[in-house]
Amino acid sequence: MDEGSGPSIAEIDARYSPIAPFDEWCRSTELRLELVQAASTEYEEAIGSTPASARDRTLQDVVQAAALETGAIEGLYRPTTGVTLSLIEGAISIQRALGEVTEGSSREEALIAGQRDAYHLALDVVTGAQPLSEALVREIHRVACGGQDSYRVLTAVGWQDRELQHGSYKDYPNHVVLPDGTVHAYCPVDLVASEMHRLVGEVSNQVYIDANPIAQAAFLHHGLTHIHPFSDGNGRVARVLGSIPTLVKWSTPLVVLADRDPQYRSAQALADQGDFQPFVSLIEEMTVDLLQLVAVRLRASDAASSSRRDTIGDLISEQTRDEDGRQAAAQRVEEVVKEILAEELDKIDLPPEVKRRVHVGNGMSSPPGYRARTDLVFGTLEVDSIASPARADVNFKVGTATASDEARQLVISSNGDHQFVRINEVMPRPTQALRARLASWIGLHTQRLTQLLEDKLRG
């Protein structure tokens, strides 16, 4: 923003409130530790049982997905819907993902390559190759924005393009005019160095060192965007910085998917006003969703080494709960299971004589602590055009928790295997991350059908 009518730059500069120290974040926010621990345990178990080659390939794809999505969420390019999730799921290769996004554009290829290299700089911090410092933050900016030559700024005479200085703090104010006409004040130019020094210095604070990585990630991310030290590219740098704690703990970066963008922007705005909880909760949920999704991919890759493996499907997104919450959410989960199950059955390559259907029936109880819904969802393969008809079934049961447990409000069970679901993953509509996880998990169970049908036909 340049000077024109309205308040002067000096008046807007004066509205900036310095970043809060990390211990203030800790006092004013709360993590749902059971939710995080459940996802972390599932993820670590999957990591521990997966061959190193499949594990490394999966984690590389997740970093690539983060690099691809971080520019997309800024509107630098528009990938095909679901391409990032398909990459995380392992349904497509990085080459195909990049091809769908860039379509041969050297500009977009350069942007994504720079963003990927920026995440590799974060990995240098994780491995101890270099410490987190202001110099490293500037280097992350230089690398992440290396494919971008200019940025647009609204001046008194309209929009203008300015050269983007890579790896340098801003020379001009970058306050933003909000839709209601008010101005959001970012850090004044002359205070950027001192504010960045404070932000980076927090990582050596014992309170920070002892904290949960999700709180650390949220603090680093928001601290950078609150200061807004660069002319452009602050969001991309913030997501790399915020990835350092999660990379240390789980080897996974922060991945902000496009369907989360409205919540993401809103939570950042509230954090700017001193209400940090929504942003911490959002980072927490996105981390949990990613850990669960990666865990299911790892399990699928392990199963694929010894059995048939269908392509992992798409995801869903968004949240809130209705009055009661659980029954409506359970019904929605049941609908999603039916839909995904039908998709998975259609993927199986079988002769035309084999019929596929999804139907409901009764039977099978839910695990202890859950009340089962009436319907049991069946996926069936059957051949009835022969002397001895044959049929193979896989079934799924949805249950609701009988006690309060925010991490495990709903359960889907099949053959003694369970997936736990939060209400806000399915209401008011299922999240992309949940859909992807269930697609992979249901795909694992439908893999059994062809062998079961073969056994039945053999008699």
N, C-alpha and C positions, 0 to 999 in steps of 0.2 A: 504494500500500500504506500502510495506517495502522498505528499501533502497536497491539499486542495481545500475545499470547503469543509466546515465542521471543525472538530477539535484539532489542535496542532499535534505534531508528532511528540513534542515534549509532554503534552498533557496525556497522550495515550501511553507513552513510556512510563509515566508515573503510576499508571494503573496496574502495571505488572507486579505480581506477587511472587517472590522467590520460591524455588522448589522447596518442598517440605523435606526435612531430614528423614532418613529411613525409619528411625525408631518411632516417629509419628505415624508412619504407615502401619507399623506393627500394632500400635496402641489403638488405632481407629479401624482396623479391618480384622476379619475373621475368615479362616479357611475351613472348608468342609473336609476335614482330614480323612474321614472314613471314605468319602467319595474318591479322594486322591489315592489313598492307600489301596483301595480295591482295584483301581485301574492300574496302579503301579505294580501290584503283585501279579495281576494277569499278564501284564507286559513282560515283566522280568521272568516269569515262568516260560513264556513263549520264547523269549530270547535264549534262555538257558537250554531249551530243547531243540533249537534250530541249528542246522549246520552253519558253520561260519560263512560259507560262500553266500547262502541265501540270506543270512542276517545282514551281511555287509551290503549286498545288493539292495535290500529293502531300505536300509538306512540311507544309502546314497540316493535312492529315488525320493525319499522324504525330503532330503536337503534340496534336491533338484526341484521338487514341488514347491517348497518354500520360496526358492529363488524365482520360480515362474509366477507364483501368486502375488508376491510382494509388489511387483510392478503392475500387475493386472488390477489390484485393488486401488491403485492410484490413477487408473484410467490411461496408462501409457500404451496399452494394447488390450485387446479383448479376446481372450481365449474362448474356444468352444465350450459351452456349458458342460461341466463335469470332467473336463480333461485333467484338471489337477487331481481330482479325487481318483480318477482312473489310474493315474500314475502312482499315487500312494497305494492303491489297492494292488498294483502289479498287473492290472488288466491291459495296459499298453506300455510300450517302451518309452524311454526318454526321447529317443529320436522321433518317434511318432508324435509324442506330446509337443515337442518343439516344432515339428512340421505343421501341426494343426494351428499353433499359435502364430508362428512367424510367416508361414506361407512364402518363404524365400526372401523375406524382408531383411536386409542387412542391418537396418536400424534396430529392429526388434531383436534380432539375434545378438547384437552388441549389448543391448540393454540387459537381456537375460543372462548373457555370459558374465557381465560385470556383477550382477546381483548374485550369481552363483559364487563367484570368486570372493565376494564380500562375506558370504557364509563360511567360506574356507578360512578367512581371517579370524572369524569367531572361533573356529575349531583350533586355531593356533593358541588362543587364550586357554581353551579347554585342555589342550595337551601340554601346556606350560611352555610352548615355544616363545611366547611373549606375554607380558602382563597387560591388563586393561589399563589404558592410559589415554590422555587427550590426543596424543599423537596417533594412537591406533584408531580412535574414533574418527579423526580427520582422514586417516587412510581408508577406513571403511567407506566413508563418503566418497572419496576419490575413486575408489574401485567400483562401488555400487552404481555411481552415477556417470561412470566413464563413457557410456554410450549416449549420454544426453548432452547436447551442446548448449542449449538455452532453456530458459523458463519464461513463463508469461507473468506479467505483473500489471495490476490495474493502477494507472497513474491519473493525474488530473486531466489528461487529454485522452484517456481511454487505455485499452489494452496495448501493451508493448512487449516485445521480446528482448530479453537481456541475456548476455552470455553467462553461463553457469560456471562459477569458479570451483573447480573440483578440489576437494580436500581443504578448503579455506572457510573460515567462519564468515558470516554475512557482513557486508559493508553497508547495507541499507536496511532500514526497518522492514519487517515483513508481517506487520499486524494484518489481521484479516477482517474484512467487513462481513458481518453475518447477515443472513437473509432478512432479519428484522431491522437492519440498518445500523445496529450497534457495532462496535469495533471490539474484537478480541485482541488483547494486548499480549504479545510475546515478549521475550526478553529484549530489552534495549541493546543496541549494538555494543555500547561501551561496557555492558555488564556480562556479555556472553562468556568471555574467558574466565571470569571469576565464578560464574554459575556452573560452567562445565568442570572447572577444577573441583567445586564442591560435589558435583554429581559423581565424578569418577572417584573422588576421595572416599565416598561412602562404602565402596567395596572392601576397604580395609578396616571398616568399623566392625567390632566384634559382634554387635547385634545383627548386622547384615550377614556376617560369616556364618552365624548360627541359625539363620532363618531358613524357612522352607524355600526351595527354588522357585516356586510359583510367585511368592511374595517378592523375591529378588527380581524375577523377570518383569513383573508388573511395574515395579519401581524404576528399573532401568529404562524400560520402554517409555513410560509416561514422563519420566524426568527429561528425557531427550526431546520428546514432542512438546512438553511444556516450555522448555527453553527455546526451542526452534532455532538452533544456532546457525543453520545453513540457509542459504537463499531458497533452495528447493532440495527435495530428497530426504527431508527429515523423517517421514514415515518409514521409508526403506531402511534408513540407518537405525531407527528405533526398533524395528522388528529384528534386525540382526543383533543389536545389543541385548534385547530381551531374550534372544535365543541362547545366549551364553549360559545362564543358569540351567536351562532345561537340557542343553547339550551336555553339560557336566553331569547331570543326574541321570538322564535317560538316553543320551546320544541323539535326541530329536530336537529340531528347532521349533519355534513358534510358527504355526501355519494359520493365517487368518483367511478363511475362505470367504468368497464373495457374498454368500448368503448371510454372513454375520456382519456385514459392513454397517447397516443402520445401528445395530446395538454397539458395535465397536466405536463408531463416531460419537454416539450418545454417551457411552461410558467414559470416553476420553474427556468430553466436555464437562461431565460431572466431576471428574478427577481434577480438572483445571480449577474448579470452584471449591476444592477441598473435600469432596465426597469421594473417597478412594475405593469404597467397597464395591460398587458396580463393576469397576474396571478389574479389580482383583478377581471377582467372581467370574467375569467373562474369560480372563486369561486362564483361570482354573478350569472352566468347562471346556474351553478349546483344547487345553492340554490333555484333559481326561479323554475327550473324544478322539484325539489323535492317538493316544496310547492304546485305547481299545481297538481302534481301526488297525493299527500296525500289529497288535497282538494277533488279531484274527488273520491278517495276511500271513504272518509268520507261521501260524498253525496250518493255514491252507497250503503254504509252500512246502511245509514238512509232509503234509498228507499227500501232496501231489507227487512226491518222490516215490511213493509206493502204490498209488492208486490213481484213478481218473480225477482230474480237477477241472471244473468248469470255470469259465471266465468270471471274475468277481464283478458284480454289478454296480449300480449307482447308489448315491446317498440321498438324504433329505435334510431339512433344517427349519429352525425357529422354535419358539417355546412360549410358555405360560401355562397355567393350569386353570381348569374351570372350577365350579363350586366344590364338588366332591373330589374331582380330579382322577382318582384311580380307575373307577369303572369306565368313564369315558375314554381315558387314556388306554386302558386295556382293550377296549373295543377297537380303538384306532390301531393299536399294535397288531391285533388280530387281522385287520384289513391289510396292513402292510405285509404281514407274513403270507397271506393268501396271494397277494399281488406278486411278491418276490418269488414265492414258490412256483407260481405259474410260469414266470419268466425262466426260472432255473430248469423246470421240466422241458420247456421249449428248446433249451440249448442242447439237450441230450440228443446225440446223433443215433437214431434208431430206425428200423424199417417202418414203413407206413402202417403195417398191421398192429403196431404197438400203440395203444391209446394212452393218452396222458390226461389226467384230470385232477383238479383240486376240489375237495369236498369236505364236509364237516360230519362229525359223529361224536360219540361219547366214549369215555374211558380215560384212564391214566390220571393219577393225582399229581399235584404240584409238590415241590420239595417242602420240607418243614418250614413253617413260618409264612406260607403263602396259601391263599384261597383260590382254588382253580375256577376258571370260568367254565360254563356248561359245555361249550363246543370244543372239540378236538379237531384241529385242521390237518387233513390228510393230503399228501401228494402221492398219486398212484400211477403206476405203469401196469397195464394189463393187456393180455392177448386173449380174446374170447372166440377167435375164429378157427380154433383147432379142437381136436377131440378132447384134450385135457387142458381147459383154460388155465392160464397162469396169471398171478397178480403179485406185485411187490408194492409195499407201502412204506412211507416215512411219515411220521406225525409230529405235530407241534402243539404244545399246551401253553396257554397264557394264564398267568396267575398274578394276583395282587397281594402285596405284603399285608400281613395281619398286624404288624407293629410299625412304628414310625422309624424309617431308615431311608434317609434322603438319597443315599447312594444306590439303594436296591428296592425301589418302590414297586417295580413290576419284574416279572420273570418270564422268560420263554424257555420251555424245556423240550428236549428231544433225546430219547435214547440215553437218559441219564446225564446229558450235557445241558448246561444252562447258560443263558445270556441275561444279564440284569440290565434294566432300563429305568431311567429317571422319567418322571412325568413331563418335565420341561423339555425332554428330547422328542416328545410326540405331540404336545399340545402347544399352540392351536393346530400346528401341522408338524409332521415328522421332520427331524433335521436331516440334512444331507449326510452328516457323519453317522447317524444311527442307521440310515438306510444302507449305506455302504457296508457297515459292520454286519448287519443282518444278512445282506446279500451274500457276503463271503461265508458267514456261518451257516446259512441255509444251504449254500452251495456245497459246503463240506458234507452235510447230511444227505443231500440228494445224490452225491457220488455213490452212496451205498446201493442205490436202487438198481442200477444195471447189473451189478453182481448178484443181487437178490433175485432179480427176474431170471437171470441166466440159471441160477441154482434151481428155481422153480420149474423152468422148462426142461432141465435135465432130469427132473423127477426125484 
